[in-house]
Amino acid sequence: MKLIELLEDICKHGIFGTILAYIYVIEFQKRGLPHAHILLTLDSESNIRTKDDIDKFVSAELPDPCTDLRLFQIVTKRMVHGPCGTININSPCMRDVQCCKRFPKQFKDDTEENVNGYPVYRRRATEPVQKGHDAASVKIQKEGALDHDEILSFVEGRYVSALEAMCHLNEFNLSHKSHTVVRLAVHLPQQPPIVYQDGQESQAIERAALRKTTLTSWFELNKNDPSAHNISYSDIPQYYVFDKSTTNWKKRQRGGQNFIGRLPVVSILYTERYYLRMLILHKSGTISFHDILTVNGLRCITFQQACQEYGLLRGDQQWHDALNEAAQFQSPRELRMLFVMICGFGEVEDFPDLWVQHQVSLCEDYHT
């Protein structure tokens, strides 16, 4: 119930701002208590960027007991690390005479941003309050064993508390996500992705030749269902579900607004696959690879030629599209590396315009 109320405060009441998507996973401590790891995706207006934004949501200081005694009692009882260090060298967090969590932290009058990728929170001097805790550390090692199977050790030696066992037995949900990402295949003709075990390569190739992928099944869908002609490949999961048993797209019976189609990133080094991906993103209703290669009645030899005939390589639009797409999932540093590669190896016509249109996302980590 507490987790549900917390999610309502975050998602419905917007205590952090507008939430675009979220996912959480419940884990259990060895003492049996559950906790949830929650990942939130905020919209651009709600992103936490400045020192004031950090101080608004994160406090590394004790509340004032005179103004909020209950909060002070909760924090000092539940959220204070230690005691460790020289006053308790036997604490479980101690490694080589130092706390592995790097406590105690230095006092800071002001929050510092982006220190080795992390903020250093404001901590002004106050009276120390410490809480004790129980912990246990167990290590099992077989003497003389050189082949250590971590997965097998996890299955056979994982600690399961009574509360976690109860949750599994009652089939409680231990994770949830607001959106589902559907991976969509992008492959050249007669080159579907193949997964095989050593010694079974030929059988895997035979199975792949008979099995449709999400891409070839999309071609079949466009042949048989005219209502799918105006839906792009990346948007198909919102309206259709891919049945893995029959390898066919079937129309959804209820809303699919929380389903997102994701095409894999393809390097320009794989030239034909790269340009095939570009065509798929811009053309809908195609019924075959041959159809993709046909532009205005002209049968192109390569997908790159088809992109040229389709007008996708004119001017700098392809570079703008590449940077816009990369900005959705790459860090600003990675985006700057891509920008340099485009400027150095791409045929860019207007460098200043490319910079001006993307400078906000390129320098997002430097904004204050």
FENUR-V364513 format. One record per residue. N is the residue number from 1. RES is the residue in three letters. PSI is psi in whole degrees, 0 to 359 (* if undefined). OMEGA is omega in radians with two decimals (999 if undefined). Layout:
BEGIN
n->N res->RES psi->PSI omega->OMEGA
n->N res->RES psi->PSI omega->OMEGA
END
This chain:
BEGIN
n->1 res->MET psi->321 omega->3.13
n->2 res->LYS psi->320 omega->3.12
n->3 res->LEU psi->318 omega->3.13
n->4 res->ILE psi->317 omega->3.13
n->5 res->GLU psi->321 omega->3.11
n->6 res->LEU psi->316 omega->3.13
n->7 res->LEU psi->325 omega->3.08
n->8 res->GLU psi->319 omega->3.09
n->9 res->ASP psi->321 omega->-3.09
n->10 res->ILE psi->310 omega->-2.99
n->11 res->CYS psi->319 omega->-3.08
n->12 res->LYS psi->316 omega->-3.09
n->13 res->HIS psi->348 omega->3.01
n->14 res->GLY psi->46 omega->-3.13
n->15 res->ILE psi->336 omega->3.07
n->16 res->PHE psi->355 omega->-3.06
n->17 res->GLY psi->201 omega->-3.11
n->18 res->THR psi->123 omega->-3.12
n->19 res->ILE psi->124 omega->3.09
n->20 res->LEU psi->323 omega->-3.12
n->21 res->ALA psi->158 omega->3.10
n->22 res->TYR psi->160 omega->3.03
n->23 res->ILE psi->142 omega->3.06
n->24 res->TYR psi->152 omega->3.10
n->25 res->VAL psi->131 omega->3.14
n->26 res->ILE psi->131 omega->3.07
n->27 res->GLU psi->166 omega->-3.08
n->28 res->PHE psi->135 omega->3.03
n->29 res->GLN psi->164 omega->3.13
n->30 res->LYS psi->338 omega->3.08
n->31 res->ARG psi->0 omega->3.05
n->32 res->GLY psi->348 omega->-3.06
n->33 res->LEU psi->133 omega->3.12
n->34 res->PRO psi->154 omega->2.99
n->35 res->HIS psi->158 omega->-3.07
n->36 res->ALA psi->133 omega->2.97
n->37 res->HIS psi->120 omega->-3.05
n->38 res->ILE psi->128 omega->3.07
n->39 res->LEU psi->125 omega->-3.09
n->40 res->LEU psi->144 omega->3.00
n->41 res->THR psi->113 omega->-3.12
n->42 res->LEU psi->156 omega->3.05
n->43 res->ASP psi->169 omega->-3.01
n->44 res->SER psi->329 omega->-3.13
n->45 res->GLU psi->336 omega->-3.06
n->46 res->SER psi->355 omega->-3.10
n->47 res->ASN psi->142 omega->3.13
n->48 res->ILE psi->112 omega->-3.01
n->49 res->ARG psi->322 omega->-2.96
n->50 res->THR psi->172 omega->3.09
n->51 res->LYS psi->319 omega->3.14
n->52 res->ASP psi->323 omega->3.09
n->53 res->ASP psi->317 omega->-3.14
n->54 res->ILE psi->314 omega->-3.12
n->55 res->ASP psi->335 omega->3.14
n->56 res->LYS psi->327 omega->-3.04
n->57 res->PHE psi->339 omega->-3.06
n->58 res->VAL psi->129 omega->3.07
n->59 res->SER psi->126 omega->3.08
n->60 res->ALA psi->22 omega->-3.14
n->61 res->GLU psi->158 omega->3.12
n->62 res->LEU psi->137 omega->3.08
n->63 res->PRO psi->159 omega->3.12
n->64 res->ASP psi->115 omega->-3.11
n->65 res->PRO psi->340 omega->-3.13
n->66 res->CYS psi->328 omega->-3.10
n->67 res->THR psi->333 omega->-3.13
n->68 res->ASP psi->79 omega->-3.06
n->69 res->LEU psi->319 omega->-3.09
n->70 res->ARG psi->316 omega->3.11
n->71 res->LEU psi->321 omega->3.10
n->72 res->PHE psi->317 omega->-3.14
n->73 res->GLN psi->320 omega->3.13
n->74 res->ILE psi->314 omega->-3.09
n->75 res->VAL psi->315 omega->-3.10
n->76 res->THR psi->335 omega->3.14
n->77 res->LYS psi->326 omega->-2.97
n->78 res->ARG psi->341 omega->-2.91
n->79 res->MET psi->23 omega->3.13
n->80 res->VAL psi->127 omega->-3.11
n->81 res->HIS psi->143 omega->3.03
n->82 res->GLY psi->189 omega->0.06
n->83 res->PRO psi->145 omega->3.09
n->84 res->CYS psi->192 omega->-3.12
n->85 res->GLY psi->212 omega->-3.07
n->86 res->THR psi->336 omega->-3.12
n->87 res->ILE psi->348 omega->3.11
n->88 res->ASN psi->79 omega->-3.07
n->89 res->ILE psi->348 omega->3.13
n->90 res->ASN psi->8 omega->3.12
n->91 res->SER psi->142 omega->-3.12
n->92 res->PRO psi->339 omega->-3.11
n->93 res->CYS psi->355 omega->-3.06
n->94 res->MET psi->129 omega->3.06
n->95 res->ARG psi->119 omega->3.13
n->96 res->ASP psi->49 omega->3.07
n->97 res->VAL psi->18 omega->3.09
n->98 res->GLN psi->151 omega->3.09
n->99 res->CYS psi->126 omega->-3.13
n->100 res->CYS psi->343 omega->3.09
n->101 res->LYS psi->2 omega->3.08
n->102 res->ARG psi->38 omega->3.00
n->103 res->PHE psi->151 omega->-0.04
n->104 res->PRO psi->146 omega->3.11
n->105 res->LYS psi->156 omega->3.10
n->106 res->GLN psi->148 omega->3.06
n->107 res->PHE psi->140 omega->3.13
n->108 res->LYS psi->133 omega->3.09
n->109 res->ASP psi->334 omega->-3.13
n->110 res->ASP psi->149 omega->3.09
n->111 res->THR psi->139 omega->3.07
n->112 res->GLU psi->137 omega->-3.09
n->113 res->GLU psi->149 omega->2.91
n->114 res->ASN psi->51 omega->3.04
n->115 res->VAL psi->106 omega->-3.05
n->116 res->ASN psi->35 omega->3.10
n->117 res->GLY psi->356 omega->-3.11
n->118 res->TYR psi->149 omega->3.03
n->119 res->PRO psi->151 omega->3.00
n->120 res->VAL psi->113 omega->-2.99
n->121 res->TYR psi->153 omega->3.07
n->122 res->ARG psi->125 omega->3.08
n->123 res->ARG psi->101 omega->3.12
n->124 res->ARG psi->147 omega->-3.01
n->125 res->ALA psi->136 omega->3.09
n->126 res->THR psi->176 omega->3.14
n->127 res->GLU psi->134 omega->-3.13
n->128 res->PRO psi->137 omega->3.04
n->129 res->VAL psi->131 omega->-3.03
n->130 res->GLN psi->152 omega->3.07
n->131 res->LYS psi->149 omega->3.08
n->132 res->GLY psi->164 omega->3.13
n->133 res->HIS psi->160 omega->3.08
n->134 res->ASP psi->144 omega->3.11
n->135 res->ALA psi->162 omega->3.12
n->136 res->ALA psi->145 omega->3.10
n->137 res->SER psi->128 omega->-3.10
n->138 res->VAL psi->135 omega->3.09
n->139 res->LYS psi->127 omega->3.13
n->140 res->ILE psi->123 omega->-3.12
n->141 res->GLN psi->131 omega->3.13
n->142 res->LYS psi->123 omega->-3.09
n->143 res->GLU psi->138 omega->3.08
n->144 res->GLY psi->0 omega->-3.11
n->145 res->ALA psi->123 omega->3.14
n->146 res->LEU psi->335 omega->-3.11
n->147 res->ASP psi->100 omega->-3.10
n->148 res->HIS psi->117 omega->-3.14
n->149 res->ASP psi->101 omega->-3.08
n->150 res->GLU psi->323 omega->-3.14
n->151 res->ILE psi->316 omega->3.13
n->152 res->LEU psi->321 omega->3.12
n->153 res->SER psi->324 omega->3.13
n->154 res->PHE psi->316 omega->-3.11
n->155 res->VAL psi->317 omega->-3.04
n->156 res->GLU psi->333 omega->-3.02
n->157 res->GLY psi->8 omega->-3.11
n->158 res->ARG psi->135 omega->3.12
n->159 res->TYR psi->126 omega->3.11
n->160 res->VAL psi->117 omega->3.13
n->161 res->SER psi->169 omega->-3.14
n->162 res->ALA psi->321 omega->-3.13
n->163 res->LEU psi->318 omega->3.12
n->164 res->GLU psi->319 omega->3.11
n->165 res->ALA psi->319 omega->3.12
n->166 res->MET psi->320 omega->3.13
n->167 res->CYS psi->321 omega->3.12
n->168 res->HIS psi->317 omega->-3.12
n->169 res->LEU psi->325 omega->3.13
n->170 res->ASN psi->4 omega->3.08
n->171 res->GLU psi->42 omega->3.06
n->172 res->PHE psi->149 omega->3.07
n->173 res->ASN psi->122 omega->3.13
n->174 res->LEU psi->6 omega->3.06
n->175 res->SER psi->157 omega->3.12
n->176 res->HIS psi->149 omega->3.09
n->177 res->LYS psi->147 omega->-3.09
n->178 res->SER psi->331 omega->-3.09
n->179 res->HIS psi->151 omega->3.07
n->180 res->THR psi->127 omega->3.13
n->181 res->VAL psi->124 omega->-3.14
n->182 res->VAL psi->119 omega->3.14
n->183 res->ARG psi->126 omega->-3.11
n->184 res->LEU psi->137 omega->-3.09
n->185 res->ALA psi->143 omega->2.99
n->186 res->VAL psi->107 omega->-3.07
n->187 res->HIS psi->157 omega->3.13
n->188 res->LEU psi->164 omega->3.10
n->189 res->PRO psi->136 omega->3.13
n->190 res->GLN psi->20 omega->3.13
n->191 res->GLN psi->56 omega->3.11
n->192 res->PRO psi->156 omega->3.07
n->193 res->PRO psi->139 omega->-3.08
n->194 res->ILE psi->130 omega->3.04
n->195 res->VAL psi->128 omega->-3.06
n->196 res->TYR psi->162 omega->3.03
n->197 res->GLN psi->155 omega->-3.14
n->198 res->ASP psi->132 omega->3.13
n->199 res->GLY psi->354 omega->-3.12
n->200 res->GLN psi->31 omega->-3.09
n->201 res->GLU psi->314 omega->-3.08
n->202 res->SER psi->319 omega->3.11
n->203 res->GLN psi->322 omega->3.13
n->204 res->ALA psi->322 omega->3.11
n->205 res->ILE psi->319 omega->3.12
n->206 res->GLU psi->318 omega->3.13
n->207 res->ARG psi->318 omega->-3.11
n->208 res->ALA psi->327 omega->-3.14
n->209 res->ALA psi->332 omega->-3.10
n->210 res->LEU psi->343 omega->-3.02
n->211 res->ARG psi->134 omega->3.11
n->212 res->LYS psi->147 omega->3.04
n->213 res->THR psi->176 omega->3.09
n->214 res->THR psi->331 omega->3.14
n->215 res->LEU psi->308 omega->-3.14
n->216 res->THR psi->329 omega->3.07
n->217 res->SER psi->329 omega->3.06
n->218 res->TRP psi->320 omega->3.05
n->219 res->PHE psi->314 omega->3.14
n->220 res->GLU psi->321 omega->3.12
n->221 res->LEU psi->316 omega->-3.13
n->222 res->ASN psi->331 omega->3.09
n->223 res->LYS psi->322 omega->-2.96
n->224 res->ASN psi->344 omega->-3.06
n->225 res->ASP psi->99 omega->-3.13
n->226 res->PRO psi->334 omega->-3.11
n->227 res->SER psi->347 omega->3.14
n->228 res->ALA psi->355 omega->-3.03
n->229 res->HIS psi->331 omega->-3.09
n->230 res->ASN psi->9 omega->-3.13
n->231 res->ILE psi->126 omega->3.13
n->232 res->SER psi->161 omega->-3.12
n->233 res->TYR psi->318 omega->-3.10
n->234 res->SER psi->338 omega->-3.13
n->235 res->ASP psi->354 omega->-3.11
n->236 res->ILE psi->319 omega->-3.12
n->237 res->PRO psi->341 omega->3.10
n->238 res->GLN psi->335 omega->-3.04
n->239 res->TYR psi->341 omega->-3.12
n->240 res->TYR psi->153 omega->3.09
n->241 res->VAL psi->138 omega->-3.12
n->242 res->PHE psi->115 omega->3.13
n->243 res->ASP psi->109 omega->-3.07
n->244 res->LYS psi->335 omega->-3.13
n->245 res->SER psi->323 omega->3.14
n->246 res->THR psi->353 omega->-3.07
n->247 res->THR psi->45 omega->3.10
n->248 res->ASN psi->150 omega->3.00
n->249 res->TRP psi->129 omega->3.12
n->250 res->LYS psi->142 omega->-3.08
n->251 res->LYS psi->136 omega->3.13
n->252 res->ARG psi->142 omega->3.11
n->253 res->GLN psi->336 omega->3.08
n->254 res->ARG psi->173 omega->-2.96
n->255 res->GLY psi->140 omega->3.11
n->256 res->GLY psi->29 omega->-3.09
n->257 res->GLN psi->341 omega->3.14
n->258 res->ASN psi->16 omega->3.07
n->259 res->PHE psi->130 omega->-3.07
n->260 res->ILE psi->127 omega->3.07
n->261 res->GLY psi->134 omega->-3.12
n->262 res->ARG psi->120 omega->3.04
n->263 res->LEU psi->138 omega->-3.13
n->264 res->PRO psi->149 omega->3.06
n->265 res->VAL psi->132 omega->-3.12
n->266 res->VAL psi->127 omega->3.13
n->267 res->SER psi->147 omega->3.09
n->268 res->ILE psi->343 omega->3.09
n->269 res->LEU psi->329 omega->3.06
n->270 res->TYR psi->77 omega->-2.89
n->271 res->THR psi->305 omega->-3.05
n->272 res->GLU psi->319 omega->3.12
n->273 res->ARG psi->324 omega->3.11
n->274 res->TYR psi->313 omega->-3.11
n->275 res->TYR psi->332 omega->3.01
n->276 res->LEU psi->316 omega->3.11
n->277 res->ARG psi->318 omega->3.12
n->278 res->MET psi->318 omega->3.13
n->279 res->LEU psi->319 omega->-3.13
n->280 res->ILE psi->324 omega->-3.13
n->281 res->LEU psi->339 omega->-3.06
n->282 res->HIS psi->347 omega->-3.10
n->283 res->LYS psi->136 omega->3.07
n->284 res->SER psi->160 omega->3.10
n->285 res->GLY psi->11 omega->-3.14
n->286 res->THR psi->147 omega->-3.04
n->287 res->ILE psi->357 omega->-3.14
n->288 res->SER psi->169 omega->3.03
n->289 res->PHE psi->323 omega->3.10
n->290 res->HIS psi->321 omega->3.12
n->291 res->ASP psi->322 omega->3.12
n->292 res->ILE psi->323 omega->-3.12
n->293 res->LEU psi->351 omega->-3.11
n->294 res->THR psi->120 omega->-3.13
n->295 res->VAL psi->118 omega->-3.14
n->296 res->ASN psi->40 omega->3.11
n->297 res->GLY psi->354 omega->3.14
n->298 res->LEU psi->126 omega->3.11
n->299 res->ARG psi->109 omega->-3.13
n->300 res->CYS psi->156 omega->-3.12
n->301 res->ILE psi->321 omega->-3.10
n->302 res->THR psi->162 omega->3.09
n->303 res->PHE psi->330 omega->3.08
n->304 res->GLN psi->317 omega->3.09
n->305 res->GLN psi->322 omega->3.11
n->306 res->ALA psi->321 omega->3.09
n->307 res->CYS psi->319 omega->3.12
n->308 res->GLN psi->315 omega->3.14
n->309 res->GLU psi->329 omega->-3.13
n->310 res->TYR psi->351 omega->3.11
n->311 res->GLY psi->14 omega->-3.09
n->312 res->LEU psi->345 omega->-3.09
n->313 res->LEU psi->11 omega->3.12
n->314 res->ARG psi->137 omega->3.13
n->315 res->GLY psi->213 omega->-3.09
n->316 res->ASP psi->15 omega->-3.05
n->317 res->GLN psi->322 omega->-3.12
n->318 res->GLN psi->327 omega->3.13
n->319 res->TRP psi->323 omega->3.06
n->320 res->HIS psi->317 omega->3.13
n->321 res->ASP psi->318 omega->-3.12
n->322 res->ALA psi->317 omega->-3.13
n->323 res->LEU psi->322 omega->3.11
n->324 res->ASN psi->318 omega->3.14
n->325 res->GLU psi->316 omega->-3.12
n->326 res->ALA psi->329 omega->-3.12
n->327 res->ALA psi->342 omega->-3.12
n->328 res->GLN psi->337 omega->-3.06
n->329 res->PHE psi->353 omega->3.13
n->330 res->GLN psi->152 omega->3.09
n->331 res->SER psi->160 omega->3.11
n->332 res->PRO psi->323 omega->3.13
n->333 res->ARG psi->315 omega->3.10
n->334 res->GLU psi->325 omega->3.13
n->335 res->LEU psi->322 omega->3.11
n->336 res->ARG psi->323 omega->3.08
n->337 res->MET psi->318 omega->3.09
n->338 res->LEU psi->320 omega->3.13
n->339 res->PHE psi->317 omega->3.13
n->340 res->VAL psi->318 omega->3.12
n->341 res->MET psi->319 omega->3.12
n->342 res->ILE psi->316 omega->-3.13
n->343 res->CYS psi->326 omega->-3.09
n->344 res->GLY psi->325 omega->-3.01
n->345 res->PHE psi->345 omega->3.13
n->346 res->GLY psi->161 omega->3.13
n->347 res->GLU psi->74 omega->-3.10
n->348 res->VAL psi->132 omega->-3.12
n->349 res->GLU psi->324 omega->-3.06
n->350 res->ASP psi->90 omega->-3.12
n->351 res->PHE psi->313 omega->-3.13
n->352 res->PRO psi->319 omega->-3.14
n->353 res->ASP psi->321 omega->3.11
n->354 res->LEU psi->320 omega->3.13
n->355 res->TRP psi->313 omega->-3.07
n->356 res->VAL psi->319 omega->-3.08
n->357 res->GLN psi->340 omega->-3.06
n->358 res->HIS psi->9 omega->-3.06
n->359 res->GLN psi->330 omega->-3.13
n->360 res->VAL psi->310 omega->3.14
n->361 res->SER psi->329 omega->3.13
n->362 res->LEU psi->329 omega->-3.07
n->363 res->CYS psi->22 omega->-3.04
n->364 res->GLU psi->325 omega->-3.11
n->365 res->ASP psi->354 omega->3.10
n->366 res->TYR psi->356 omega->-3.13
n->367 res->HIS psi->141 omega->3.09
n->368 res->THR psi->* omega->999
END
